[in-house]
Amino acid sequence: MPYVKSYGPIQEINFLASAQFTAFTYQVDDAGVTANAQGRKIVPAGTVYPANDATAIGILLTDTDVTEGPQPGSVLVEGWILEARLPVAPAAAAKTAMPAIKFKKVV
């Protein structure tokens, strides 16, 4: 019998504005990530990867658990995003560094 542990309810906010997007796998670093109430280090979906500055490549498509160290994560590099639904607004330099990602205002 497999061991399964519940970490409570999961909240997923859809920040995609279109069903068409391109995502690639990148190594998500655990440096600077603080543990949540359950002791897990989770980098939330919608986080600008690798940093919210001119080095930005894309936006994390799914939550990535880096409790045990760096882990592979899905990074959106092309598509339409609802900017207001991201956990942290992208900086102007990050938007410039990601020309294939289009930001749409929520109406």
ChimeraX commands (.cxc) that place a marker at each C-alpha (Angstrom):
marker #1 position 0.00,0.00,0.00 radius 0.5
marker #1 position 1.48,3.37,-0.98 radius 0.5
marker #1 position 2.12,6.00,1.64 radius 0.5
marker #1 position 0.20,9.19,0.96 radius 0.5
marker #1 position 0.29,12.29,3.15 radius 0.5
marker #1 position -2.19,15.14,2.85 radius 0.5
marker #1 position -0.72,18.64,3.00 radius 0.5
marker #1 position -4.14,20.30,3.03 radius 0.5
marker #1 position -6.15,21.86,0.22 radius 0.5
marker #1 position -4.45,22.96,-2.98 radius 0.5
marker #1 position -5.31,26.25,-4.61 radius 0.5
marker #1 position -4.47,26.56,-8.30 radius 0.5
marker #1 position -5.07,29.92,-9.95 radius 0.5
marker #1 position -5.31,29.86,-13.74 radius 0.5
marker #1 position -3.10,32.61,-15.13 radius 0.5
marker #1 position -3.11,31.35,-18.73 radius 0.5
marker #1 position -5.03,33.52,-21.20 radius 0.5
marker #1 position -4.81,30.96,-24.01 radius 0.5
marker #1 position -4.66,27.19,-24.43 radius 0.5
marker #1 position -1.69,27.55,-26.78 radius 0.5
marker #1 position 1.69,27.94,-25.09 radius 0.5
marker #1 position 5.23,26.55,-25.16 radius 0.5
marker #1 position 6.96,25.29,-22.03 radius 0.5
marker #1 position 10.34,23.65,-21.43 radius 0.5
marker #1 position 11.89,21.88,-18.43 radius 0.5
marker #1 position 14.44,23.82,-16.39 radius 0.5
marker #1 position 16.14,23.12,-13.05 radius 0.5
marker #1 position 14.39,25.18,-10.33 radius 0.5
marker #1 position 16.84,26.19,-7.59 radius 0.5
marker #1 position 16.03,25.91,-3.88 radius 0.5
marker #1 position 18.20,28.85,-2.79 radius 0.5
marker #1 position 16.22,31.54,-1.02 radius 0.5
marker #1 position 12.96,29.56,-0.85 radius 0.5
marker #1 position 11.42,29.53,2.63 radius 0.5
marker #1 position 9.47,26.59,3.99 radius 0.5
marker #1 position 5.69,26.83,4.41 radius 0.5
marker #1 position 3.68,25.79,7.50 radius 0.5
marker #1 position 4.06,22.10,6.57 radius 0.5
marker #1 position 7.84,22.43,6.21 radius 0.5
marker #1 position 7.78,22.18,2.39 radius 0.5
marker #1 position 9.68,24.57,0.12 radius 0.5
marker #1 position 7.30,25.29,-2.76 radius 0.5
marker #1 position 8.02,27.68,-5.63 radius 0.5
marker #1 position 4.53,28.71,-6.77 radius 0.5
marker #1 position 3.23,28.56,-10.32 radius 0.5
marker #1 position 3.38,31.98,-11.93 radius 0.5
marker #1 position 6.81,32.83,-10.50 radius 0.5
marker #1 position 9.16,34.53,-12.97 radius 0.5
marker #1 position 12.08,32.16,-13.65 radius 0.5
marker #1 position 14.96,32.32,-12.73 radius 0.5
marker #1 position 14.54,35.82,-11.26 radius 0.5
marker #1 position 12.19,38.77,-11.67 radius 0.5
marker #1 position 14.76,40.88,-13.53 radius 0.5
marker #1 position 16.56,41.10,-16.89 radius 0.5
marker #1 position 17.69,37.45,-16.56 radius 0.5
marker #1 position 14.10,36.18,-16.85 radius 0.5
marker #1 position 13.53,33.25,-19.22 radius 0.5
marker #1 position 9.88,32.48,-18.52 radius 0.5
marker #1 position 7.19,31.79,-15.94 radius 0.5
marker #1 position 6.76,28.61,-13.89 radius 0.5
marker #1 position 3.74,26.73,-15.19 radius 0.5
marker #1 position 3.21,24.53,-12.12 radius 0.5
marker #1 position 4.14,24.58,-8.44 radius 0.5
marker #1 position 7.60,23.07,-7.90 radius 0.5
marker #1 position 8.58,21.41,-4.62 radius 0.5
marker #1 position 12.27,22.08,-3.93 radius 0.5
marker #1 position 12.30,20.79,-0.33 radius 0.5
marker #1 position 14.84,18.08,-1.17 radius 0.5
marker #1 position 16.99,20.36,-3.34 radius 0.5
marker #1 position 16.81,21.68,-6.93 radius 0.5
marker #1 position 14.08,20.00,-9.00 radius 0.5
marker #1 position 12.96,20.06,-12.64 radius 0.5
marker #1 position 10.07,22.41,-13.32 radius 0.5
marker #1 position 7.96,23.38,-16.32 radius 0.5
marker #1 position 8.73,26.92,-17.47 radius 0.5
marker #1 position 6.43,28.71,-19.91 radius 0.5
marker #1 position 8.53,30.54,-22.51 radius 0.5
marker #1 position 5.83,31.51,-25.02 radius 0.5
marker #1 position 2.14,32.29,-24.63 radius 0.5
marker #1 position -0.48,34.66,-23.26 radius 0.5
marker #1 position -0.61,35.39,-19.51 radius 0.5
marker #1 position -3.18,37.14,-17.31 radius 0.5
marker #1 position -0.74,39.38,-15.44 radius 0.5
marker #1 position -3.07,40.27,-12.55 radius 0.5
marker #1 position -3.33,36.59,-11.54 radius 0.5
marker #1 position 0.42,36.05,-11.09 radius 0.5
marker #1 position 1.64,35.78,-7.46 radius 0.5
marker #1 position 4.13,38.65,-8.04 radius 0.5
marker #1 position 3.89,41.17,-10.87 radius 0.5
marker #1 position 6.77,40.87,-13.36 radius 0.5
marker #1 position 9.26,43.74,-13.34 radius 0.5
marker #1 position 9.61,45.85,-16.48 radius 0.5
marker #1 position 13.07,44.37,-17.12 radius 0.5
marker #1 position 11.64,40.84,-16.86 radius 0.5
marker #1 position 8.88,41.63,-19.36 radius 0.5
marker #1 position 11.47,42.97,-21.80 radius 0.5
marker #1 position 13.59,39.83,-21.36 radius 0.5
marker #1 position 10.60,37.59,-22.23 radius 0.5
marker #1 position 9.39,38.93,-25.61 radius 0.5
marker #1 position 7.50,35.73,-26.52 radius 0.5
marker #1 position 5.26,36.03,-23.46 radius 0.5
marker #1 position 2.36,38.41,-23.97 radius 0.5
marker #1 position 0.64,39.95,-20.95 radius 0.5
marker #1 position -3.09,40.52,-21.09 radius 0.5
marker #1 position -5.09,42.72,-18.74 radius 0.5
marker #1 position -8.04,41.08,-16.94 radius 0.5
marker #1 position -11.30,42.79,-17.84 radius 0.5
marker link #1:1,2 radius 0.2
marker link #1:2,3 radius 0.2
marker link #1:3,4 radius 0.2
marker link #1:4,5 radius 0.2
marker link #1:5,6 radius 0.2
marker link #1:6,7 radius 0.2
marker link #1:7,8 radius 0.2
marker link #1:8,9 radius 0.2
marker link #1:9,10 radius 0.2
marker link #1:10,11 radius 0.2
marker link #1:11,12 radius 0.2
marker link #1:12,13 radius 0.2
marker link #1:13,14 radius 0.2
marker link #1:14,15 radius 0.2
marker link #1:15,16 radius 0.2
marker link #1:16,17 radius 0.2
marker link #1:17,18 radius 0.2
marker link #1:18,19 radius 0.2
marker link #1:19,20 radius 0.2
marker link #1:20,21 radius 0.2
marker link #1:21,22 radius 0.2
marker link #1:22,23 radius 0.2
marker link #1:23,24 radius 0.2
marker link #1:24,25 radius 0.2
marker link #1:25,26 radius 0.2
marker link #1:26,27 radius 0.2
marker link #1:27,28 radius 0.2
marker link #1:28,29 radius 0.2
marker link #1:29,30 radius 0.2
marker link #1:30,31 radius 0.2
marker link #1:31,32 radius 0.2
marker link #1:32,33 radius 0.2
marker link #1:33,34 radius 0.2
marker link #1:34,35 radius 0.2
marker link #1:35,36 radius 0.2
marker link #1:36,37 radius 0.2
marker link #1:37,38 radius 0.2
marker link #1:38,39 radius 0.2
marker link #1:39,40 radius 0.2
marker link #1:40,41 radius 0.2
marker link #1:41,42 radius 0.2
marker link #1:42,43 radius 0.2
marker link #1:43,44 radius 0.2
marker link #1:44,45 radius 0.2
marker link #1:45,46 radius 0.2
marker link #1:46,47 radius 0.2
marker link #1:47,48 radius 0.2
marker link #1:48,49 radius 0.2
marker link #1:49,50 radius 0.2
marker link #1:50,51 radius 0.2
marker link #1:51,52 radius 0.2
marker link #1:52,53 radius 0.2
marker link #1:53,54 radius 0.2
marker link #1:54,55 radius 0.2
marker link #1:55,56 radius 0.2
marker link #1:56,57 radius 0.2
marker link #1:57,58 radius 0.2
marker link #1:58,59 radius 0.2
marker link #1:59,60 radius 0.2
marker link #1:60,61 radius 0.2
marker link #1:61,62 radius 0.2
marker link #1:62,63 radius 0.2
marker link #1:63,64 radius 0.2
marker link #1:64,65 radius 0.2
marker link #1:65,66 radius 0.2
marker link #1:66,67 radius 0.2
marker link #1:67,68 radius 0.2
marker link #1:68,69 radius 0.2
marker link #1:69,70 radius 0.2
marker link #1:70,71 radius 0.2
marker link #1:71,72 radius 0.2
marker link #1:72,73 radius 0.2
marker link #1:73,74 radius 0.2
marker link #1:74,75 radius 0.2
marker link #1:75,76 radius 0.2
marker link #1:76,77 radius 0.2
marker link #1:77,78 radius 0.2
marker link #1:78,79 radius 0.2
marker link #1:79,80 radius 0.2
marker link #1:80,81 radius 0.2
marker link #1:81,82 radius 0.2
marker link #1:82,83 radius 0.2
marker link #1:83,84 radius 0.2
marker link #1:84,85 radius 0.2
marker link #1:85,86 radius 0.2
marker link #1:86,87 radius 0.2
marker link #1:87,88 radius 0.2
marker link #1:88,89 radius 0.2
marker link #1:89,90 radius 0.2
marker link #1:90,91 radius 0.2
marker link #1:91,92 radius 0.2
marker link #1:92,93 radius 0.2
marker link #1:93,94 radius 0.2
marker link #1:94,95 radius 0.2
marker link #1:95,96 radius 0.2
marker link #1:96,97 radius 0.2
marker link #1:97,98 radius 0.2
marker link #1:98,99 radius 0.2
marker link #1:99,100 radius 0.2
marker link #1:100,101 radius 0.2
marker link #1:101,102 radius 0.2
marker link #1:102,103 radius 0.2
marker link #1:103,104 radius 0.2
marker link #1:104,105 radius 0.2
marker link #1:105,106 radius 0.2
marker link #1:106,107 radius 0.2
view
